[in-house]
C-alpha cells in the first residue's frame, strides 16, 4: 500500500461510513491534481503534497457533516459494549451483597431484602448509565476516534505518522474501556468510605473492610490497582497482545493472585466491628456470622483468582496467535 493509499485510508477512518467512499474518491482526485501541477509522482513530491494537506483527521473534519448527536457512530458501539459489560458485572454483585446484608441486619423478610436489592441495583444502574454516558459524550466532543483517544500527536503532522495498515484489534475498545471503568469502580469502592468518613469528621464510622488492613495490605492493593489501570490504558491504546503487554499482564495477574491468596489466608478482610453490628439471631439460617463472612470472602477470592488465571492464559494464547499471523506489514521507506 503506497503513501497515497495509506493517507486516504486514514482520512476515511475518520469519516462517516455513509459518505466515506465519495469523499475518499474526491480527495484522491484532489491529490492527483496537485501532483500533476507539481510535475511528478516521485516519493519526494508525494510526501510534500500529503504534508501540505496535513493531518488526515483534520482534513476529514472539513468534509464531515456537523454533529447532531450526543454520541456518534464512531463511539456508539463502544459505548453500548462498555455500558452492557459494566452493568452485567456490577449490578448482580451489588444486588447479591445488598440482599445478604439486608438479611443479616433485619428480620428474615425476604420480600424486603429483595426490594432493597433491586432498588439499590436500580439506583446504582442509573448512576453507572449517567456517568458512562457523560464520559462518552466528552469523548465524542473531543474529535477523537476509538483507539486514539489517549494518543498525542506532535504539532506538525508528517507522513511518518501514517499507520502501516489498519490492523484488526485483538482487544476491543469496549473490552479495554470496561476494564478501565471496573478498575476505577473498585478503587472508589475501597477508598471512598474512608474519605467520606474523614470529610464528615466521623472517624468512628464502622467500615465494611477491616481498617487494620490500611497498615500494609490495602496500600499494596491500591498500588496493584493503579498498575492494572495503567496496563488497561495501554491495552486500549495498543489493541493487540504484544510480547511486552502480555508479559506485563502475566506479571500483574501472578502478583494479584499471590496477593489475594496471602490476604485471605492470613488476614481478616471484613471488619470485626462491622460483624458485631449484625444480629446473629436474625441470620441463623445463614449459619454463624463469622463462618458466613469467611466463606463469603473465600468464595469471592476464588472467583477473582479464577478470572485472573483465565485472563493470564487468554492473553498468552492471543499473543501466540498474533505471533503466528503472516507478516502483513509492508516495510516503511525512510521519509525525511
Number of C-alpha atoms within 10 A of each C-alpha: 11 10 18 18 12 17 24 20 19 21 22 22 17 21 23 17 12 8 13 19 12 12 19 20 12 13 20 16 12 13 18 17 12 16 18 11 9 13 10 13 12 9 13 11 15 20 19 15 18 21 17 11 15 16 21 21 17 14 16 22 14 10 16 15 11 8 10 7 9 13 19 16 14 18 18 16 15 20 22 13 16 22 21 14 16 21 18 12 12 16 20 14 13 16 22 16 14 21 21 16 16 22 22 23 16 16 14 16 11 14 10 15 22 18 15 17 22 19 14 17 21 14 12 17 18 13 12 19 15 11 12 18 17 14 11 18 18 14 16 22 12 10 14 17 16 18 16 13 14 13 8 7 10 7 7 8 16 17 21 15 11 16 14 17 13 11 11 9 13 17 17 18 23 21 18 22 22 23 22 20 18 17 19 14 15 13 16 13 11 15 13 12 16 19 13 13 15 13 10 10 10 11 13 8 15 19 16 15 19 17 16 13 18 12 9 9 16 18 12 14 19 15 11 17 18 15 15 20 19 14 19 22 17 15 26 25 18 17 20 21 24 19 15 10 20 22 16 16 23 19 13 19 22 16 12 19 20 12 15 18 14 12 17 15 10 8 12 16 20 19 17 17 15 14 17 12 11 17 15 17 16 15 21 12 11 14 12 12 18 14 10 13 18 15 12 14 14 17 12 12 17 16 11 15 19 13 14 19 16 13 15 20 16 14 23 20 14 17 20 15 12 16 13 9 8 7 8 9 12 10 7 12 9 6 10 8
